[in-house]
Amino acid sequence: MRKLFAVFAGLTVISLLLAACGTAAPAASNGAPVIQTVVVTVEVPVTAAPAAPVVVAPAGYGETLKAVQARGKLVCGVNSQVPGFGYVDSAGSYSGFDVDYCRALAAAIFGDATKVEFRAVSAKERFTALQSGEIDVLSRNTTWTLVRDTELGGNFVHTTFYDGQGMMVKKESGITDLKGLDGGTICVQTGTTTELNLADVMATQGISYTPAVFDDADSTFAAYAEGRCDAVTTDKSGLVSRRAVLADPANHVILDVTMSKEPLGPMVRHGDDQWFDIVQWTVFALFFGEEFGITSANVDEQKSSATAPEAKRFFGLEGDMGLKLGLTNDWGYNIIKQVGNYEEVYNRNLGPDTLTYIPRGLNNLYTNGGLLYAPPVH
């Protein structure tokens, strides 16, 4: 915006100066120079007040939640062949640690943990299913790696299960370490980090072997059970779960060796930060519930008697935490009420009373020597 201001200047105009410019200066009757007043119009720019900053949502922001809500259900990519993590029984019912996470996410979104469709995806097809939008989230014992984080169009949220690759052999083989497999054949599933880790470790230790590669877990472990290979390798959690369903579990030994780091957790597509936040904070809600002693059995009592500010925010009693995620404020309550906290989910699928028991180890809360830690709810 520009405004015109009249600037009045009293200028002493001396006849000699004006004459130098080619103009004769008028003189008074007594010969003294005349003082003239000249009006000069100057255009002065005026800067408008700065506008408030505009926050622009990135491309894709909010699109996934809208699509899921419009559909009326979450579509979750899971495993169907690993007991304890993702498994489907003869009646078509899904169960497992990763499966229960999908239910927790549905509870957060809809207030109803049953509003989820499980889509069984193989290791080979899982990333394509996520990229194409066939599934909304991948919760299928998938390892977080740099390449997967950068080249597959996806983002990993917080790790839900810390694992490591192991090796299983028949007890009668007498093999006690990797060197005992020199010259042997090892069954491994293709399209996994397992295949690459195996090659790296064996090359480092100078052990020669022949890989027997299969497309899925069922065929990999079937070949091992039939004696077509001397050993089978995958994440230790997978070895524990698959050993439990072999004909004679006691005849199979998991070697005391950890061949890699395997941080497992849910994965979402790039480009929708709101969806990433929802999937991420559903993980943290499970951690939070255990840390604060909130269970599916006592959640109503805990909510009604909550005094700690952070607990009140988690329950939706103040702070509008759910609205900040695009959900209702009782999102955290619904997760715990309908699915349970992390400890409940773990014990239900991998606890001491299951065939797929795995000691928690690193998968304990940080207060118990583990790596699980929920950021503050505020």
C-alpha positions, 0 to 999 in steps of 0.5 A: 500500500502506498500513501502520498504525504505533503512535505513542506520545506522552507527553502532559502532561495538565493538569487545567485544559486537560482541563477546558476540553475538558469533561473532568476531569483526575485528580489525584494524592493530593498534588494534582499533575497526572497524566502519562498515556500515550496511544496514537494510531494513525496511518495513513501511506501508503507509496509503492511503488517505481516500476515499470520503464518500459514501451516500447510499440511503435506500432500496426502495428509489425512487421506488414509484416515478418511478412506478407512473411516469411509470404508468402515474398517481397517485393512491390515496386512499380516502373516498367517503362518507364524503361530504367536505372531500371525496365524490363521486356524482351520476355522479362518480365525486370526490370532497373534501378537501382530494381529492383536496390534491391528485390533488395537489400531481399529479400537483407536479409530472406530472404538471397535476392535472388530472393525478390521479385515486381516489380509494375509500377505507373503514376505515377497508381496507385503511391500507391494500390497502396502505401496498399492493401497491394498492394505492400510498398514503392515503388521507382519513381523517385518524388520526395520532397515535403511533400505526398506525405510528409503526405497519401498515408499514406507515408514516404520513406526516404533518397534513393537518386538526386538528380535534377532536371527537364529538357527535351528537344527535337529537335536540328533545332528549334534550340531552346536554352532554355525561352524558345524554347518560347514558344507551343509544345506540351510533352508531360508525364506526368500524376500526377507532380511534373513536371506541376506543376513545368512549370506553375510554371517557365513561369509564373515566366518568363512563357512560354506553352505548351500541355501535352499530357498522357499517362497513362504514359511510353510514350505520352508519349514516343511522342507526342513521337517522332511530333512531336505536341509540340515538347518533352518534360519529365521528370526528367533521368535519365528523359530520358537513359534514354528518349532511348537507345531513340528511333530516332535518339538523336543527333537529340535534345538535353537542354537545359542547364536544371534546372527543379526538385529531384527527390530520388528514393527508396523509399517505405513506408506510415505506421505500421510503424517497423520496416519503415521502418528495414529499408528505410532501412538497406538503402539505407545498407548500399549506401552503406556497402559503397562507402565501405568498399570492400566489393564483391560480389567481395571481400565474403568476403575482407573479412569474414574479415579484418575488424578495424575494429569498424564493419565487424565489426558490418556483417558480423554478427560482433558487436553483433547489428545485424541482430537489432535490425532484426528480421533475421539478423545477416548482412543487410548481408553478404547485400546486398553479396554478392548485389547489390553496393554502391551503386557496383556497382548504379549502374554496372550500370544507369547507368554509362559502359558503358550506353546510359543513362549518367548522370554520378554528380554529386551521387550520389557519396559525400560523400568525392567531393563528392556527397551520399551518406552512411551513418550509423554502424553502432552 
